[in-house]
Amino acid sequence: LDFTAAEAEMTAGGPASRLSLGPGSNSPAFAGLVPSPARPAQTKVHYEKTAKMVDIRRLKDSMWSRIEEHLEKEKPRPPTSQRAQPQSALRFTELISSMAADVADAGAPEEVTVSFYFISLLHLANEHGLVLEGGQELADLWIRRP
């Protein structure tokens, strides 16, 4: 093997071999550097390894019919306070519970999670111009027309 002069200097006690990478290094090369932070312990995240088969189109159609049914039968009313329930609004939790029968008819209801409901609601809000508002403690979501 042919070594260049710089490689020979590094292997034979040159400047590179005098650098210490240890935590207590007093080398001038590391004088102004911030020490690396402690590495957190590895966290195991449990996730599904198989894809769930959910008919999103059917879920959205069912959800839209429930939303439309509710919003049309509700009469607009003046709000009682500034942070009160928005006029003619539907709670997200009410929507999910009212759709339990529809989801059971469509097939495996255990396949449809809250994530699927929420994603479908976001799509419907975008397509139909719905307004989504958080509750006082963000424990629920209100769905209304603008």
Residue pairs with C-beta under 8 A, 6 or more apart in sequence:
3 11
6 14
8 14
9 15
9 16
10 16
10 17
11 17
18 27
19 25
19 27
19 29
19 30
20 26
20 27
23 35
52 111
52 113
52 116
53 111
54 111
54 112
54 116
55 106
55 107
56 116
56 119
56 120
58 106
59 103
59 106
59 112
59 116
59 117
59 120
60 120
60 123
60 124
62 99
62 102
62 103
62 106
63 95
63 99
63 117
63 120
63 121
63 124
64 124
64 128
66 95
66 98
66 99
66 102
67 90
67 95
67 124
67 130
67 143
70 90
70 95
71 88
71 90
71 143
71 144
71 145
74 87
74 88
74 89
74 90
75 88
76 87
76 88
77 87
77 88
78 87
79 85
79 86
79 87
83 136
85 142
86 131
86 133
86 142
86 144
87 144
88 144
88 145
89 133
89 142
89 143
89 144
90 142
90 143
90 144
91 140
91 141
91 142
91 143
92 117
92 118
92 121
92 140
92 141
92 142
92 143
93 140
95 117
95 121
95 143
96 114
96 117
99 117
100 109
103 109
103 112
121 132
121 141
121 143
122 132
124 130
125 131
125 132
125 143
129 145
129 146
130 143
130 144
130 145
130 146
131 143
131 144
131 145
131 146
132 141
132 142
132 143
133 141
133 142
133 144
134 140
134 141
134 142
135 141
135 142
